[in-house]
């Protein structure tokens, strides 16, 4: 169900994308449109993706958000959300996350999948995902809500591309066949101190379930994940705030580590 | 919670140097805790009545409590390390772990039913990695390499902590006196060499009644469970004792504590080590 007119949707996409591009926090979009639905919000998000492509940017991948059962219960929802990753979101391992390009960044440790076969919903499940997976690789996501003081609801977050802003991949890529993704441990260190720990099961019980969920959500818009897709599955650890001068080091059980500096 | 004089307690302070607290006071509190344990009846915090209780005296009370248990035929089979997470250290306002004694009456096996309804007061479960030693470890001067060399295997473990202090209203001294709040523990279905697993990054998944309730990793305990065992060996070394070959050492929780009641069942999976499951009756 949709409540926005085409003009309203286009105007919102411009407003939200400009907040990202100009790094200026805005009020949540549901303030002006309290009846906005998830379908409206995804229309805005896909329009933002179209705007970026039109300017010559490529789609680097997709990401899942709100994949922790505890967080879902807290927000009163039963489904995670997704966003897209533009090419310029990618930061090389060991690179710099520049705070002067962002509003109030936070980082979280994730696992990413790279596929070798298409994944289509509905009905996509963990088995389909594992069969279609080329490899998994450690990833750190930098999320950056464009809403003032983190005052938002889920519909607003979806319109804001699920807070996507930057990501770093690194460590060792691996075949899923040799890994237990549920018990795969992650340790996040900030400035040499352990600040968060977790294991893969924090993501919907199994990170592959997150990829399946994405394929099923995309099917609602007649979209799918083509072979070669890069998918970040959602935070294994809680997001931590960072500021210039911080050094982040994330260790993955059996998959090496990812480092980055916050500038 | 009393916080007087507890801002920063150095490890070296944990020794048996002279104390103002006379022997019969130590015995009195140790006996009171022993009776609370046997009667399943929580008591008021000891630090409410003895505000100046030192860590040294708290460990003396713990020893008195242990003596009473040994006098009834229990045998020491290992040690537990507690207060290993930053969150719990912050809550108790300390910068070091503590330890307690494990006896033969506390240990259960994978899949066993634990009689918490009849034996414990206010139980909580925590997932840990247990070390089984093949050689003695005598501190001070024990390094992580010494710990790894002396470890026969590591195992998945649930520790069911319990407090004989009313409503878990504890200071660090209260929990030390109360055998580091130890209750029962469950060893899992597998044992692996410590050389086969990265103990800092190994992930832990805890399920209760079929739902994942928490995840963690080895680094949650002082950066690595190996650090915890080294700390204990060195701390005991200063007290003139050591960890013994064959002992089982519970190295500290990697996840938040979870209250449990009869009827619950839980499972812990540790990446590269194995799992432990337990039912509560």
Interface residues (C-beta under 8 A of the other chain):
Chain A: X69 X180 X182 X183 X184 X185 X186 X187 X194 X197 X198 X199 X200 X201 X202 X205 X236 X251 X252 X253 X254
Chain B: X86 X198 X200 X201 X202 X203 X204 X205 X211 X212 X215 X216 X217 X218 X219 X220 X223 X254 X269 X270 X271 X272
